[in-house]
Amino acid sequence: MTGWHERILVSFDLETTGVDVETARIVTAAVVTINPIAGSVDTQQWLADPGVEIPEQAAAVHGITTEMARASGRPAAEVAAEIAAALDAGWRAGGTLVVFNAPYDLSLFGHEMARHGVTVGGEQLQLGPVVDPMCLDKHYDRYRPGSRKLTAVAAHYGIQLSELDAHGAAADALAAARVAWKLARCYPQLGAMTHEELHTNQVAWYREQAEGLAKYFRQQGKDDHVPTEWPIRPILAEAARG
C-alpha cells in the first residue's frame, strides 16, 4: 500500500497583511496539487484586494502594495470562495493537504471565510487530512539548531528557494510539499502512518511544542500566550467579523 506522500498532495500557502490570524487578510494565495500517478503539478494562484491597507512591513515581505492589490486584486470574498472550493476538491479527490505552520494559514483562512460568509455548496468547509511539515520537522529533529522558517527547513532537506521565490505563495506551497515528501522518505514510520494516525500525532506533537515554547517564554520573564490547537484554532464569530 502506498503511503500518503506517494498519493495526491495539495499544498496551500497564503501571503497576508499581517501576523494576527484574527485580523490579517489574504493578499495572495496558492494551491498546488501534485499527482505523482498522473505526473502532474497544477498550480492555482490568487491576488486579492484585502479591503484594508497593506502595511509596509508586509509589502516588504511579499512585494504586494495596497495600490497593486487595489488595481489588480479580485474581491476578497470571491478569492476566499475559490480557495475553499479548491481545498474541498483536493480532499474529495483523496489528497492530503500540506500546510507549513498550519495553525496560522488555516486559522487565518477560517476567519476570512467567516468574515465573508463563504461556504462550499451551502455547507461549511469540512476539514480533511492535513500534514504540517513544520510540526513534523520539529518533532523528528527537535534538537537541530537554527531557524525553522520554511526557507531554512527547505534548505536543510536539500530544497532550494531563491530570494526571488521566497515568500511567493506558489513557490512556498511547492517547497512545503517537497519538504513533506522528504520527511516521509527520511522517516519511514511517518510515511507509513494513516491519516488518522497523522492527525492524532500532530495534535499531540504541536501541543508539546507549544507548551515547550510557553515554558521558555516564562523562563525569560514573558507571559506571551502560545496557542496549542492544531491544525486550526477555534474561530469565534465575534472575532471573525473584525
N, C-alpha and C positions, 0 to 999 in steps of 0.2 A: 504493500500500500504506500502510495506517495505521501510525503509529508506536506504540511500546509504551505511550506515555502516553495514547493515544486508545482503548486497549482496557481490559480489566479491570485495575483496581489494587486490591490487597489490602494495606491498611496495618495495621501491627502496632505496639503500644506496651505497655510494662509500667511499673507503679509498684511499687517494691520496698522491701525492708527496709534496703538499703544500696548501696554502690557497688562492692563486690568481687564480680565475676561468679562466683567460685568458691563463695562462702559466702552471698551475699544470696539472699533468697527472694521469690517473687512475692506481692504483696499484691492489686493489681488489674491487669487486662489488658483489652485491647480489640483486636478485629479488625474493621476497617471495609472492606467490599467495595463498590467503586464500579464500576458497569457503565454506561458512557456510552451504549451502544447501547440498553439497556433503560431508561435514565434512572433507575436505581435506586441507592440508597445503603442498604446493610444493615449494621447495627451489632450486633456480639456483644460482651457485656461480662461480666466475671467478677470476683467478690470472693472471695479465698482466705483461709483460715486458714493462715498460713505455718508454723505449728507451732513458732514461736520468737517471742520478744518483738520487737515493732516499736520500734526506738529512737525517742526523742522527736524527734530531728532529722529522721528520715524521715517521721514522722507529721506534722510541721510542714509538710512539702512537699506530701504528697498527701492529708492530712486523715483518714487511717485509723489509729486507735489499736489497740493489742493487744486491748483489750476489745471494740471494734467488730468486729474480724476474727474473734475467737472466737465472738461472739454471732451474727454474720450470714454469716461466710465459709464456703465449702464446703471440703472436704478438698483439700489442695494437689495430691495425685495425680490426683484427678478433674478439677480445673481444668487441669492440665498436659495431660492426655489430650485434653480437649475443644479446647484451643488447638491442639495438634498436628493434630487432625483438621480443624480449620478452615483451618489453613495448607496442609495437604495438599490439601484440596478446592479451595482457591484456585488452587494451582499446576496441579492437574489440569484446572481449567476454563480454563487458558491465561492466568491472571493473572500480573502482576508484583508481587512483594512489595515494599512500601515500608517501610523501617525507618530512622528517623533515628538516626544513630550505631549502625549495625547490629552492629558487633562487641560492643557492650555488651548489647543486648537479646537477640540471637541466642545469644551465648555463655552468658549467664545462663540463658536458657531451655534450652539444651542441657544445662547442669548440672542443672537441675530435672528434665528428662526422665530423665537418667541416675540421679539420686538416687531417683526413684520408679519406675524401670523402665518408663517409658512407651514404647510403640511404637504404630504405626498398622497395624492389621490384622496384628499379629505381626511387622511389619517395622520397621526403623529409618526415621525420617522422612527422606525424600530431599530435599535442598536444591534448590529451583528458582531461577528468576531473581529477583535481588534488586536493588533500587535504593536507595541511601543518599543522601538529599538533603544531609546534612551533608558527606559526602565530595565530592559534586558541586559544592556551593556553594564549598567551599574551593578546589577546582581551578579553577573558571571565574572566580572573583572573589577570587583569593588575596590581593590586597593591600588589600582593604577593611578598615578598622579596626573595632574594636568586637567585641562578643560574637558567638559562633557558636552560642549556645544556640538551641533551637527557637523560643522566643518572639521573639528578636531577628531570626533569619533569616526567620521568617514575616512579621514586620512589614516587613522590607526588601522583600519581594516583595508587599506590599500585603494581607497576610492577617492579620487582627486576632484575637488571643486575649485575652479579658478576664482579669482577675485571678482571677475565679471559675472560668474554664475551664482556665487554665494548670495543668499538672501533673495534669489528669484524663486517664486513658488514652485514652478515646474522642475527646475534643477534640484531644489531641495527635496521635493517629493520623490524624484527618481533616486537621489542619493539615499534617502531613508529606506526605500525599498531594497536597494542593493546592500545596505548595512544589515537589514533584517535577514536577507538571504545568506549573507556571510556569517552572521551569528548562528543561524541554524546549521550551517556547514561546520563551523568551529566547535559547536556543542551539540553533538548528535542527539542527546537526550532532549534538547529543546526542539529540534526538528521533528522528533517523534511524538511530541505532545499533541493531543487532540485540542480542538478549540476550547472545550470545557476546561481542560487542564491548564491551557494557556491563560484563560480568563482568571481562574481561581488563583493561580500562582502570581500573576501580575498584580492582582488586587493586594495580595499579601506582601509581595516584594516592594511595591510602591509605598505602601503604608510604612513598612520597615524603614525605607529610605527617607521618607518624610519625617518620621519620628526621630531618626538619627540627625537630620538637619536641624530640627527644632531643638534637640538636646545641645547641639553645637552652638546654636544661637544663644541659648540660656547660659552656656558657659562663657560666652562673650558679653554677657550682661544685656542681651537684647531679648525682647519679648515678641518678636515677629511671629505672626500666625502662619503656620505651614499647613495647608490643606492636605489631607491624607486620602481623599477619594480618587479612585481610578476606575474607568478611563474618563469619566466626566463628573464634574462637581454638581451638586444639587442646584437647580436653577429656580430661583424664586420669581414668581410672576411680577412682583413689585420691582425687583432689580432689573428684570428683563425689559421693562418699559423705559429704562434710563437712556 
